[in-house]
Amino acid sequence: MPVILLTNDDGIHAPGLHALEKSLADLGEVWTVAPDVERSACGRAVTLNRPLRVTKVGPRRFAVDGTPVDCVLLAFRSLMDPSPKIVVSGINRGFNVGEDLDYSGTVGAAAEAALQGAHLSVAVSTHSRANGNSLDHAGDFSQYLVKKLWAEPRLPEGSYLNVNLPTKPAHKIRWTRQGNRLGRGRVVVDKDPRGKKFYWIAERPEEGEPPPNTDRGALKDECISLSLLTLDRNWQGNWTPPAHWDNGFFEEQV
């Protein structure tokens, strides 16, 4: 049976994490290494300026006073031997689509696991009001997905899967690409009870008609979105740099 690592960015006590633990318990030896408190929107952040504290909160369950990526690194490099073959991050309450992928600690943990050599790395998210039955449903789908993807052929090396389950029960799965950038959001500026000004970064506007082949488009159509992502950030389109641009600096110094 494979060794499975579970983590998240909502914290060790998050209902979504408990749903994952329950749903994946029969698939292998499950370990949980997760932040001690919520660490949302920290992306791929790593703690380097202080030592990390780890608290054992149950059999093969550890709380870390750091980021989701800290949790993955500690699991692979110290806490677990052998290293996990399967890593599932989530279940996040709130979609991770479009440019959220750059901010999300849920997705960041899955990306780090792929970098550390996990054979299967998955980030799972659902709507922000999810609880009870909807989290159990997301857990059941996670179990189904892990079983399917653990069989041959497996995902390409250096890739990881971003999964988003819609608000309403889905009846279809759609393979998608990362959604379009939505551009600028807004900042709420106000004063606290002591009269001091504060700035609160608010959410971006919704995309009116997202393309159906994107993560947002699939969710709009009440489909489960599966986006295969890669650690390779190189531009894949057609673009040619200006001729001789690379030597221009040095030629100008002559």
Residue pairs with C-beta under 8 A, 6 or more apart in sequence:
1 27
1 28
1 29
2 27
2 28
2 29
2 84
2 85
2 86
2 119
2 150
3 28
3 29
3 31
3 80
3 82
3 83
3 84
3 85
3 86
4 24
4 27
4 28
4 29
4 30
4 31
4 84
4 85
4 86
4 87
4 88
4 146
5 31
5 32
5 33
5 72
5 75
5 80
5 84
5 86
5 87
5 88
5 113
5 118
6 17
6 20
6 21
6 24
6 30
6 31
6 32
6 33
6 34
6 87
6 88
6 89
7 32
7 33
7 34
7 68
7 71
7 72
7 75
7 87
7 88
7 89
7 109
8 14
8 16
8 17
8 20
8 34
8 35
8 68
8 89
8 90
8 91
8 92
8 105
8 106
8 109
9 35
9 38
9 39
9 40
9 41
9 42
9 67
9 68
9 89
9 92
9 104
9 105
9 106
9 108
9 109
10 16
10 17
10 38
10 40
10 92
10 93
10 106
11 17
11 34
11 35
11 36
11 37
11 38
11 39
12 32
12 34
12 35
12 36
12 57
12 61
12 63
14 34
14 38
14 93
15 93
15 131
15 135
16 90
16 91
16 92
16 93
16 124
16 126
16 130
16 135
16 138
17 32
17 34
17 90
17 91
19 91
19 135
19 136
19 138
19 139
20 88
20 90
20 91
20 124
20 139
20 142
21 30
21 32
22 136
22 139
23 136
23 139
23 140
23 142
23 143
24 30
24 88
24 139
24 142
24 143
24 146
26 143
27 86
27 143
27 146
27 147
27 150
28 85
28 86
29 60
30 60
31 60
31 61
31 62
31 75
31 79
31 80
31 84
32 60
32 61
32 62
33 62
33 64
33 71
33 72
33 74
33 75
33 79
33 80
34 62
34 63
34 64
34 68
34 71
35 63
35 64
35 65
35 66
35 67
35 68
35 70
35 71
35 105
36 55
36 63
36 64
36 65
37 65
39 66
39 67
39 68
39 105
40 94
40 104
40 105
41 103
41 104
41 105
42 67
42 68
42 69
42 103
42 105
42 108
43 102
43 103
43 104
43 105
43 108
44 69
44 108
44 111
44 112
45 67
45 69
45 105
45 108
46 67
46 69
46 70
46 73
47 66
47 67
47 70
52 64
52 65
52 66
52 70
52 74
53 64
53 65
54 62
54 63
54 64
54 74
54 79
55 62
55 63
55 64
56 62
57 63
62 71
62 74
62 79
64 70
64 71
64 74
66 74
67 105
67 108
68 89
68 105
68 106
68 108
68 109
68 112
69 105
69 108
69 109
69 112
71 109
72 87
72 109
72 112
72 113
72 116
73 112
73 116
75 83
75 84
76 83
76 84
76 113
76 116
76 117
83 116
83 117
83 118
84 113
84 118
85 118
85 119
85 120
86 118
86 119
86 120
86 121
86 122
86 146
86 150
87 109
87 110
87 113
87 118
87 120
87 121
87 122
88 110
88 121
88 122
88 123
88 124
88 142
88 146
89 106
89 107
89 109
89 110
89 113
89 121
89 122
89 123
89 124
90 106
90 122
90 123
90 124
90 125
90 138
90 142
90 163
91 124
91 125
91 126
91 130
91 135
91 138
91 139
91 142
92 104
92 106
92 123
92 124
92 125
92 126
93 125
93 126
93 127
93 128
93 129
93 130
93 131
94 125
94 127
94 128
95 125
95 126
95 127
95 128
95 164
95 215
95 219
96 104
96 106
96 107
96 123
96 125
96 162
96 164
97 164
97 178
97 179
97 214
97 215
97 216
97 219
97 225
98 178
98 179
98 180
98 181
98 182
98 207
98 214
98 215
98 216
99 179
99 181
99 182
100 107
101 107
101 162
101 178
101 229
104 123
104 125
106 123
106 124
106 125
107 123
107 162
107 229
109 123
110 121
110 122
110 123
110 160
110 161
110 162
111 121
111 160
111 229
111 231
113 121
113 160
114 121
114 158
114 159
114 160
114 231
115 158
115 231
119 150
119 154
120 146
120 149
120 150
120 154
120 155
121 160
121 161
122 142
122 145
122 146
122 149
122 160
122 161
122 163
123 160
123 161
123 162
123 163
124 138
124 142
124 163
124 165
125 162
125 163
125 164
125 165
126 134
126 135
126 138
126 164
126 165
126 166
126 167
127 134
127 165
127 166
127 167
129 167
130 138
134 165
137 165
137 169
138 165
141 163
141 165
141 224
142 163
145 161
145 163
145 226
149 155
149 161
155 161
155 228
156 228
156 230
158 230
158 231
158 232
159 228
159 229
159 230
159 231
160 228
160 229
160 230
160 231
161 226
161 227
161 228
161 229
162 178
162 215
162 225
162 226
162 227
162 229
163 224
163 225
163 226
163 227
164 215
164 218
164 219
164 224
164 225
164 227
165 224
166 218
166 219
166 222
166 223
166 224
166 225
167 219
167 222
168 222
170 222
170 223
170 224
171 222
172 221
172 222
172 223
172 224
173 223
173 224
173 226
174 212
174 213
174 218
174 221
174 223
174 224
174 225
174 226
175 226
175 227
175 228
176 213
176 214
176 215
176 217
176 218
176 225
176 226
176 227
177 213
177 214
177 215
177 227
178 214
178 215
178 227
178 229
179 207
179 210
179 211
179 214
179 215
179 216
179 217
180 207
180 210
180 211
180 214
180 216
182 204
182 205
182 206
182 207
183 204
184 204
185 201
185 202
185 203
185 204
185 205
186 202
187 199
187 200
187 201
187 202
188 199
188 200
188 201
188 202
189 197
189 198
189 199
189 200
190 197
190 198
190 200
191 197
191 198
192 198
207 216
210 216
210 217
210 220
211 217
212 218
212 220
212 221
215 225
215 227
218 224
218 225
219 225
